[in-house]
């Protein structure tokens, strides 16, 4: 985990039980609002889990890792991902196809020019598959958290953590991400029900274009990103 920035945990019955409960709950969600030509339901903060992460009374197996848990994202990718939205530029679409929409979580686009600011200082990211699918898996750049962590240490040098979110980090972030593409290995990380994948908060990751097998309901993964605070994030 330390060297690569991610780890796939082995099958655990507690994860299986939670995933099955979350799958049943997710099946009642309205997934009609989709992006990328109807091929991705983003599903941010839509799973009605309890603050301890449990769903329908089934405990969240990693509840001890954070004091409270937000409503999980339910990310559903469908056959054909990614198609191009009408309002999406060709360059943005090419990046999604050729670079898996590679990004670091917590940096939000803001304003007409989509400048990036650190608004969500996560402690870590954890994902659990809710159904069996190999199509459009998670993609990671191994060791990229070292590159990005060093870059942000330089970006925020001398700045009080409370002011991190005020800084436009767009240009420095893009330079560091290009270094990741040049120096870090791209790896696809499919996971099945009962497994969990843990990502370092600075890890560059994305979603592969559709290829492989999945049921008609799409590939479904639930993600949690507990907030840690700015000082801990850096």
N, C-alpha and C positions, 0 to 999 in steps of 0.2 A: 504493500500500500504506500509506504513512504517513498520508494523509488519511482513507482509507476504512477501513483496518484489515484489509483482505483483498485478495487478488489471485488471479485464476485464471490459471495459467501455460498457455501455448499447448501444443498437442499435441507430445509429444516421444516418439520411438521408444523411448527408454530407459524412460520411464514406461509405455508400452504393454507392453513386454516384462515389466517387473516386475508390472504388473497382471494379465497373462495367467498368469504363474506363481502369483501370489497367489490368483487365481480358482480355479485347479486345486486348490491346497492347501485353500482355504476350502470347496470342494465336499465335502471329506471330514470336515468338522467336524460335530459333533452340535449341531444348531440347534433341538432340540425344546423347550428351556427358553426360553419367550418371555414377554413382558409385553404389557400392553394388549390383552387378549383375543386373544392369539396373533398380534398384528400387528407385533411388534418383537422381534427377536433382538438383545439389547444387544451381546453379543460382546466385552466388554472383555478385553483381554490374551489373546486366544485364537489369534491367528495364530502358528504356530511358526516365525517368522522368526529368523535368526541375529542376534547382537548388533550386527552391522554393517547390519542391516536387509534383508539379502539373503534371498531365498526360493528354495529349490531350486537354489542356485548362481547365480541371476540377481541382479545387483547392485541395491541400492536406489539410485536415481539422485540422492538427496539425502543420501547417507551423510556427506558432508563437513560437513553442517550441525550435527551433534551428535556427541559422542565415543562414544556408544553408544545403542542403540535397544531399547526395550522391545518385548514382543510386541504387535503392532498390534491395535487393536480392529477387529472385522469387524461393522459395523452393517448389519443387513438389515431393511428395512421391507417389509411385505407389504400386499396389497390390503385396504382397510378401515381402515388406520391413521388415528387411534388409537381403538380400542374401549376401553371402560371396564373396568378390572379390578374384581373383587368387593371388594377392600380399598381401592379408590381413592375419595377423596371427590369429590363432584360439583364442588366448586370446583377441585380439582386437575385434573380431567378437562376442565373448561371452559378452564382456562389452557392445557392442551395443545392443545386445538382452536383456541381463539381467539388465543393468543399463541405458538403453535408450541413450547410448553415452553421458552421463551426463558431462557437461563442463561449464566453465565460458568464455564468449566471450572476445576476445581481446588478449588472450594468444596464440601465434602462435608456432607451432612445427618448429624447425629449426635443420638442420644438419642430418647426418645419424642416430643419436641416438634420434632424435625428441625431443630435449630439448626445454622447454617452456620459452618464453620471452614475456613481456608485450609490444606489438608493436602497439596496437590499443586501446587507452584509451577512450572508449566510454562514453558518458554522460548518455545514457539510451538506451533501446531497445524498439521498438514498432512494433507490427505485426498486419496485417489486412488480414483476409481471403478473397480470391478472388473467391472462389466457396463454395458451401455447401457440407461439408464432415465431418464425424465423425471419419474416420479411421486415425490412426497414428497422434493423437493430440500432441500438445506441452505438455511436462511434466515439472513440476517445483518441487523443494524441498523448501517447505514453510519456510521462515525465514533463508534460507541458506546464504543470503547476509550479515547477522550479523556475521556468522561464518567466511565467506571468508573475509569480510572487516577487522575484527579483526586480522586475520592471515596476511593479506597484510600490515596492519599497523605495525606489528612486523617485517615483511620481509624488509620493506623499511625504517625502523627507522634509522634516521641519514644520509639517502641518499638523495641527491638533486634530485628533480623530473626529471630534465633533464637527469639523469642517470638511471632512473628506467628501461628503456628498455635494459640496458646492463647486468642486473642481471639475472642469470639462476634461475628461481623460481620453477623448476619442482618438486623437492622433497618436499618442503614446501607446494606447491599447492596440491600435492597428499595426504599428511597427512591431510590437512584441508578438502579436499573433502571426505575422509574416515569418518571424524567426522560428516560431513553433512549427509552421508548415515546412520550413527548410531543415529543421534539425530533429524533429520528433516523429516517431513512427505512428502512423494511423492504424488503428485496430478496431474492427467491428466486434461488439460485445453482445451477442444474443443471450437472453436469459429466459428460463422457463419458470413455470409456477413452482414455488417453493424455494427459489433462489432469490437473493437480494444483491444488488450492486451498490457499493458505497463509493462516492466520488469526493475527492478533495475539492474544496470550494473554489480553488484557483484553476482547476483543470479545464482545458479547452475540450469541448465535446460537441456532438451534434447528432443528426439522424440520417442514416443512409437512405438513398432513393429506394423505391420499392423493388424488391427482388427477393425471391424465396417464397415460403408458404405462410399462409395465415387464413383463418376462417373469414367468412363474408363480413363478420362484425368488425374486422380490422385487427391490428396489433394493439393491445391495450397494456399500458404500464402506468402505475401510480407512482408519483414522485413527491417526496417531502424535502423541504429546504428550511430547516429551523433557522431563525435569526440569532446571530451571535453577538452583534454589536461591532462597531467600527474598529475599535482597538484590537479585539480578538480576531477580527477578519484579517487584518494585516499580519 
